[in-house]
Amino acid sequence: MLALRGWSVSHARGLNGFYQRFESALLRCHGLFKIIGYDRLERPVAALERGVKGMLFDCKMCGQCVLSSTGMSCPMNCPKSIRNGPCGGVLGNGHCEVKPWMRCVWVEAFRGSEAIPGGTTAMRAVQPALDRRTEGHSSWLRVVREKSAPGADAGSSAHP
């Protein structure tokens, strides 16, 4: 998994661009999703999302994905689950103090963010604390619901 995580960060720009197009397609499906029912779609979409994002990003299915804001490096892979920057225990070689064989997810996040237009700015945004009630749920469906809600800004930040 570490090798694929590294590949994903190295290809952050392309993956982010792909996700932007994917999200646009999902947003166009909102009407159909409402007819079918978001609750009915949750299980199969979450399973698909778990497979795809699990392979590419070692996704933990937190339900509040911030990959576009973290250079395609999932902060949930941090042994301390820190969602807002490194803990201060990053070793001199850029590796994690808890898992010394692993590069710090935040060192990787910064590397990936540099490749995404506006990525380093997005990385500076403070992420809210994780709502554990969303674990295991599809962040893709959550984004469609939120961005399709009346009064929602369809051009706001994207999260794979």
ChimeraX attribute file (.defattr): number of C-alpha atoms within 10 A of each C-alpha:
attribute: neighborCount
match mode: 1-to-1
recipient: residues
	/A:1	11
	/A:2	12
	/A:3	9
	/A:4	14
	/A:5	22
	/A:6	19
	/A:7	14
	/A:8	22
	/A:9	27
	/A:10	19
	/A:11	16
	/A:12	26
	/A:13	21
	/A:14	14
	/A:15	19
	/A:16	24
	/A:17	14
	/A:18	12
	/A:19	16
	/A:20	17
	/A:21	11
	/A:22	13
	/A:23	19
	/A:24	14
	/A:25	12
	/A:26	16
	/A:27	21
	/A:28	12
	/A:29	12
	/A:30	19
	/A:31	11
	/A:32	12
	/A:33	18
	/A:34	13
	/A:35	8
	/A:36	11
	/A:37	12
	/A:38	17
	/A:39	10
	/A:40	11
	/A:41	14
	/A:42	17
	/A:43	14
	/A:44	11
	/A:45	17
	/A:46	19
	/A:47	14
	/A:48	12
	/A:49	21
	/A:50	20
	/A:51	13
	/A:52	13
	/A:53	15
	/A:54	16
	/A:55	14
	/A:56	21
	/A:57	25
	/A:58	19
	/A:59	22
	/A:60	16
	/A:61	20
	/A:62	18
	/A:63	22
	/A:64	23
	/A:65	23
	/A:66	23
	/A:67	24
	/A:68	28
	/A:69	29
	/A:70	33
	/A:71	32
	/A:72	33
	/A:73	32
	/A:74	26
	/A:75	26
	/A:76	20
	/A:77	18
	/A:78	20
	/A:79	13
	/A:80	11
	/A:81	12
	/A:82	17
	/A:83	21
	/A:84	16
	/A:85	17
	/A:86	17
	/A:87	15
	/A:88	8
	/A:89	12
	/A:90	18
	/A:91	13
	/A:92	8
	/A:93	9
	/A:94	16
	/A:95	19
	/A:96	23
	/A:97	17
	/A:98	14
	/A:99	11
	/A:100	13
	/A:101	9
	/A:102	13
	/A:103	19
	/A:104	26
	/A:105	30
	/A:106	27
	/A:107	18
	/A:108	23
	/A:109	26
	/A:110	20
	/A:111	20
	/A:112	26
	/A:113	26
	/A:114	17
	/A:115	18
	/A:116	23
	/A:117	12
	/A:118	12
	/A:119	23
	/A:120	19
	/A:121	12
	/A:122	17
	/A:123	22
	/A:124	12
	/A:125	11
	/A:126	11
	/A:127	14
	/A:128	9
	/A:129	10
	/A:130	16
	/A:131	10
	/A:132	10
	/A:133	9
	/A:134	14
	/A:135	14
	/A:136	18
	/A:137	20
	/A:138	25
	/A:139	23
	/A:140	22
	/A:141	23
	/A:142	18
	/A:143	22
	/A:144	21
	/A:145	17
	/A:146	14
	/A:147	19
	/A:148	16
	/A:149	12
	/A:150	8
	/A:151	8
	/A:152	11
	/A:153	11
	/A:154	15
	/A:155	8
	/A:156	8
	/A:157	13
	/A:158	19
	/A:159	20
	/A:160	22
